[in-house]
């Protein structure tokens, strides 16, 4: 799995919807297609991209192909995003402190005088 394949796979909103759906549990391709509003061939194409990026795994269950998330690439994304999350948290904390220190201008709005 390359980082660019991972990001490319997740760039598509349909594939992100599939990933969100698979967070709940493993599902067969037909169920994924129906839940995401895709035709089965379209869902299969999206699942192929996700599988090639290492995001999902597939197993054969009798006549069905059942897909599940592979947690390793998601953990790698989370690790990559961690410094940015810390940056935003620090920035938002600083903004919160500034707002707490600002004078309270919550007086009632003045009504225009005629």
VOGU-122500 format. One record per atom (N, C-alpha, C, O): residue in one letter; atom name; x, z negated, y negated. Coordinates in steps of 0.2 Angstrom, whole numbers. Atoms other than C-alpha are relative to their C-alpha. Layout:
N
   resn   name      c1      c3      c2
      A     CA       X       Z       Y
...
END
This chain:
114
   resn   name      c1      c3      c2
      X      N       4       0       6
      X     CA       0       0       0
      X      C       4       0      -6
      X      O       9      -4      -7
      X      N      -3       0       6
      X     CA       7       5     -17
      X      C      -4      -3      -5
      X      O     -10      -3      -5
      X      N       4       3       6
      X     CA       2      -4     -33
      X      C      -4       6      -3
      X      O     -10       4      -5
      X      N       3      -5       3
      X     CA      -3      13     -40
      X      C      -6       2       4
      X      O     -12       3       1
      X      N       5      -2      -4
      X     CA     -14      17     -25
      X      C      -6      -6      -1
      X      O     -12      -4      -1
      X      N       4       5       1
      X     CA     -22       0     -27
      X      C      -4       0      -6
      X      O     -10       0      -6
      X      N       3      -1       6
      X     CA     -26       2     -45
      X      C      -4       6      -1
      X      O     -10       6      -3
      X      N       4      -6       0
      X     CA     -32      20     -43
      X      C      -6      -1       4
      X      O     -12       1       2
      X      N       6       2      -4
      X     CA     -44      14     -29
      X      C      -5      -4      -4
      X      O     -11      -3      -3
      X      N       4       4       4
      X     CA     -51       1     -40
      X      C      -2       2      -7
      X      O      -7      -1     -10
      X      N       2      -3       6
      X     CA     -53      12     -55
      X      C      -7       3       0
      X      O     -10       3      -5
      X      N       7      -3       0
      X     CA     -69      19     -49
      X      C      -5      -5       1
      X      O      -5     -10       5
      X      N       6       5       0
      X     CA     -85       9     -52
      X      C      -3       0       7
      X      O      -5      -6       9
      X      N       3       0      -7
      X     CA     -92      14     -35
      X      C       4      -4       5
      X      O       1      -8       9
      X      N      -5       4      -5
      X     CA     -77       7     -26
      X      C       0      -7      -2
      X      O       0     -11       3
      X      N       1       7       2
      X     CA     -78      -9     -36
      X      C      -6      -3       2
      X      O      -6      -9       4
      X      N       6       2      -3
      X     CA     -96     -10     -31
      X      C       0      -2       7
      X      O      -2      -7      10
      X      N      -1       1      -7
      X     CA     -91      -8     -13
      X      C       4      -7       1
      X      O       2     -11       6
      X      N      -4       6       0
      X     CA     -78     -22     -15
      X      C      -4      -6      -1
      X      O      -3     -11       3
      X      N       4       5       2
      X     CA     -90     -33     -23
      X      C      -5      -2       6
      X      O      -6      -8       8
      X      N       4       0      -5
      X     CA    -102     -30      -9
      X      C       3      -3       6
      X      O       0      -8      10
      X      N      -4       3      -6
      X     CA     -89     -34       5
      X      C       3      -7      -1
      X      O       5     -10       3
      X      N      -2       7       1
      X     CA     -85     -50      -4
      X      C      -4      -5       4
      X      O      -2     -10       7
      X      N       5       4      -3
      X     CA    -101     -57       4
      X      C       2       0       8
      X      O       2      -6      11
      X      N      -1       0      -7
      X     CA     -97     -51      22
      X      C       2       7       2
      X      O       1      12      -2
      X      N      -1      -7      -3
      X     CA     -92     -36      33
      X      C      -7       4       1
      X      O     -12       1       2
      X      N       6      -4       0
      X     CA    -104     -22      33
      X      C       1       7       3
      X      O       7      10       2
      X      N      -1      -7      -2
      X     CA    -107      -5      42
      X      C      -1       5      -6
      X      O      -4       3     -11
      X      N       0      -5       5
      X     CA    -105      11      32
      X      C      -7       1      -3
      X      O      -8       2      -9
      X      N       7      -1       3
      X     CA    -124      14      31
      X      C      -3      -5      -4
      X      O      -6      -3      -9
      X      N       3       6       4
      X     CA    -128      -3      24
      X      C       4       0      -7
      X      O       1      -1     -12
      X      N      -4       0       6
      X     CA    -114      -1      11
      X      C      -3       6      -4
      X      O      -4       5     -10
      X      N       3      -6       4
      X     CA    -121      17       6
      X      C      -7      -2      -3
      X      O      -8      -1      -9
      X      N       7       2       3
      X     CA    -139      10       4
      X      C       1      -5      -5
      X      O      -2      -4     -10
      X      N       0       5       5
      X     CA    -134      -5      -5
      X      C       3       2      -7
      X      O       2       0     -12
      X      N      -3      -3       6
      X     CA    -123       5     -17
      X      C      -3       6      -3
      X      O      -1       9      -8
      X      N       3      -6       2
      X     CA    -135      19     -19
      X      C       4       6       0
      X      O       3      11      -4
      X      N      -4      -6      -1
      X     CA    -123      32     -12
      X      C      -3       3       7
      X      O      -6       0      11
      X      N       2      -3      -6
      X     CA    -126      45       1
      X      C       6      -3       5
      X      O      11      -5       3
      X      N      -5       2      -5
      X     CA    -117      41      18
      X      C       7       3      -1
      X      O      12       0       0
      X      N      -6      -4       0
      X     CA    -104      55      16
      X      C       4      -3      -7
      X      O      10      -3      -6
      X      N      -4       2       6
      X     CA    -100      49      -2
      X      C       3      -7       1
      X      O       8      -9      -1
      X      N      -2       7      -2
      X     CA     -99      30       4
      X      C       6       1       4
      X      O      11      -3       3
      X      N      -6      -1      -5
      X     CA     -87      36      18
      X      C       6       2      -4
      X      O      12       0      -2
      X      N      -6      -2       4
      X     CA     -76      45       5
      X      C       3      -6      -4
      X      O       9      -6      -4
      X      N      -2       5       4
      X     CA     -75      30      -6
      X      C       4      -5       5
      X      O       9      -8       3
      X      N      -3       4      -4
      X     CA     -71      19       9
      X      C       6       2       3
      X      O      11      -2       4
      X      N      -7      -2      -2
      X     CA     -57      30      15
      X      C       5      -1      -6
      X      O      11      -3      -4
      X      N      -5       2       5
      X     CA     -49      28      -2
      X      C       2      -7       0
      X      O       8      -9      -1
      X      N      -1       8       0
      X     CA     -51       9      -1
      X      C       4      -1       6
      X      O       9      -6       6
      X      N      -4       2      -6
      X     CA     -44       9      17
      X      C       7       3      -1
      X      O      12      -1       1
      X      N      -7      -2       1
      X     CA     -29      20      12
      X      C       4      -4      -5
      X      O      10      -4      -4
      X      N      -4       5       5
      X     CA     -25       8      -2
      X      C       1      -7       3
      X      O       4     -11       0
      X      N      -1       6      -3
      X     CA     -26      -6      10
      X      C      -5      -6      -2
      X      O      -4     -11       0
      X      N       5       5       2
      X     CA     -41     -15       2
      X      C      -5      -2       5
      X      O      -7      -7       5
      X      N       5       1      -6
      X     CA     -53     -13      17
      X      C       3       1       6
      X      O       8       6       7
      X      N      -1      -2      -7
      X     CA     -51     -13      35
      X      C      -6       2       4
      X      O     -12       1       2
      X      N       6      -2      -4
      X     CA     -62      -5      48
      X      C       1      -1       7
      X      O       6      -1      10
      X      N       0       0      -8
      X     CA     -67      -8      66
      X      C      -6       3       2
      X      O     -11       4      -1
      X      N       5      -3      -4
      X     CA     -77       1      78
      X      C      -4      -5       3
      X      O      -2      -9       7
      X      N       5       5      -4
      X     CA     -93      -9      84
      X      C      -5       5       3
      X      O     -10       7       0
      X      N       4      -5      -4
      X     CA    -101       2      97
      X      C       0       7      -4
      X      O       5      10      -4
      X      N       0      -6       3
      X     CA    -107      17      87
      X      C       1       0      -8
      X      O       0       5     -11
      X      N      -1       1       7
      X     CA    -104       9      70
      X      C       7      -1      -2
      X      O      11      -4       2
      X      N      -6       2       3
      X     CA     -89       8      59
      X      C      -2      -6      -5
      X      O      -6      -5     -10
      X      N       1       6       4
      X     CA     -89      -9      51
      X      C       6      -2      -5
      X      O      12      -2      -2
      X      N      -5       0       5
      X     CA     -79     -12      35
      X      C       0      -8      -2
      X      O      -5     -11      -3
      X      N      -2       7       2
      X     CA     -71     -29      29
      X      C       5       1      -5
      X      O       9       5      -5
      X      N      -6       1       5
      X     CA     -60     -34      14
      X      C       6      -2       3
      X      O       6      -6       8
      X      N      -6       2      -2
      X     CA     -42     -36      17
      X      C       2      -5      -6
      X      O       3      -2     -11
      X      N      -1       5       5
      X     CA     -38     -52       7
      X      C       7       1      -3
      X      O       8      -1      -9
      X      N      -7       0       2
      X     CA     -19     -48       5
      X      C       0       4      -7
      X      O       4       2     -11
      X      N       0      -4       7
      X     CA     -21     -34      -9
      X      C      -3      -3      -5
      X      O      -1      -3     -11
      X      N       4       3       5
      X     CA     -34     -44     -18
      X      C       5      -6      -3
      X      O       5      -8      -9
      X      N      -5       5       2
      X     CA     -21     -59     -18
      X      C       5       3      -4
      X      O       8      -1      -9
      X      N      -5      -4       4
      X     CA      -8     -47     -24
      X      C      -2       1      -7
      X      O       2       0     -12
      X      N       3      -1       7
      X     CA     -19     -42     -39
      X      C       0      -6      -4
      X      O       1      -7      -9
      X      N       1       6       4
      X     CA     -23     -60     -43
      X      C       7      -3      -2
      X      O       7      -5      -8
      X      N      -7       2       2
      X     CA      -4     -64     -43
      X      C       2       4      -6
      X      O       5       1     -10
      X      N      -2      -4       5
      X     CA      -1     -50     -54
      X      C      -3      -1      -7
      X      O       0      -1     -12
      X      N       4       2       6
      X     CA     -15     -55     -66
      X      C       1      -7      -3
      X      O       0      -8      -9
      X      N      -1       7       2
      X     CA     -10     -73     -67
      X      C       3      -1      -7
      X      O       1      -5     -11
      X      N      -3       1       7
      X     CA       2     -72     -82
      X      C      -5       2      -5
      X      O      -5      -1     -11
      X      N       5      -3       6
      X     CA     -11     -62     -92
      X      C      -6      -5      -1
      X      O      -8      -6      -6
      X      N       5       5       0
      X     CA     -24     -75     -87
      X      C       2      -6      -4
      X      O      -2      -9      -8
      X      N      -3       6       3
      X     CA     -13     -89     -93
      X      C       1       2      -8
      X      O      -1      -3     -12
      X      N       0      -2       7
      X     CA     -10     -79    -110
      X      C      -6      -1      -3
      X      O      -7      -4      -8
      X      N       6       0       3
      X     CA     -28     -77    -113
      X      C      -3      -7       0
      X      O      -6      -9      -5
      X      N       3       7       1
      X     CA     -32     -95    -109
      X      C       4      -4      -5
      X      O       0      -8      -9
      X      N      -4       3       6
      X     CA     -18    -101    -121
      X      C      -3       2      -6
      X      O      -4      -2     -11
      X      N       3      -3       6
      X     CA     -25     -89    -134
      X      C      -7      -3      -2
      X      O      -9      -5      -7
      X      N       7       2       1
      X     CA     -43     -95    -132
      X      C       0      -8      -1
      X      O      -4     -10      -5
      X      N       0       7       1
      X     CA     -38    -113    -131
      X      C       3      -1      -8
      X      O       0      -6     -11
      X      N      -3       1       7
      X     CA     -28    -111    -148
      X      C      -6       2      -5
      X      O      -7      -1     -10
      X      N       6      -2       4
      X     CA     -44    -102    -155
      X      C      -5      -6       0
      X      O      -7      -8      -6
      X      N       5       6       0
      X     CA     -55    -117    -150
      X      C       3      -5      -4
      X      O      -1      -9      -7
      X      N      -3       5       4
      X     CA     -43    -129    -158
      X      C      -1       1      -7
      X      O      -3      -3     -11
      X      N       1      -2       7
      X     CA     -43    -119    -174
      X      C      -7      -1      -2
      X      O      -9      -3      -8
      X      N       7       0       2
      X     CA     -62    -118    -174
      X      C      -2      -8       0
      X      O      -6     -10      -5
      X      N       2       7       1
      X     CA     -63    -137    -171
      X      C       3      -3      -6
      X      O       0      -8      -9
      X      N      -3       2       6
      X     CA     -52    -140    -186
      X      C      -3       2      -6
      X      O      -2       0     -11
      X      N       3      -3       6
      X     CA     -61    -129    -197
      X      C      -6      -4      -3
      X      O      -9      -7       1
      X      N       5       3       3
      X     CA     -73    -136    -210
      X      C      -7       2       3
      X      O      -8       8       4
      X      N       7      -1      -3
      X     CA     -91    -137    -204
      X      C      -4       3      -6
      X      O      -6       0     -10
      X      N       4      -3       6
      X     CA    -101    -124    -215
      X      C      -7       1       3
      X      O     -10       6       2
      X      N       7      -1      -3
      X     CA    -117    -127    -205
      X      C      -5      -2      -5
      X      O     -11      -4      -2
      X      N       6       2       5
      X     CA    -127    -131    -221
      X      C      -5       6       1
      X      O      -4      11       3
      X      N       6      -5       0
      X     CA    -144    -123    -222
      X      C       1       6      -5
      X      O       4       5     -10
      X      N      -1      -6       5
      X     CA    -144    -105    -229
      X      C      -4      -1      -6
      X      O     -10      -4      -6
      X      N       4       0       7
      X     CA    -149    -104    -247
      X      C      -5       5       0
      X      O      -4      11       3
      X      N       5      -5       1
      X     CA    -165     -96    -251
      X      C       1       4      -6
      X      O       3       1     -11
      X      N      -1      -4       6
      X     CA    -164     -82    -264
      X      C      -5      -3      -5
      X      O     -11      -4      -4
      X      N       4       2       6
      X     CA    -171     -87    -281
      X      C      -3       6      -3
      X      O       1      11      -5
      X      N       4      -5       3
      X     CA    -184     -76    -289
      X      C       1       0      -7
      X      O      -1       5     -11
END
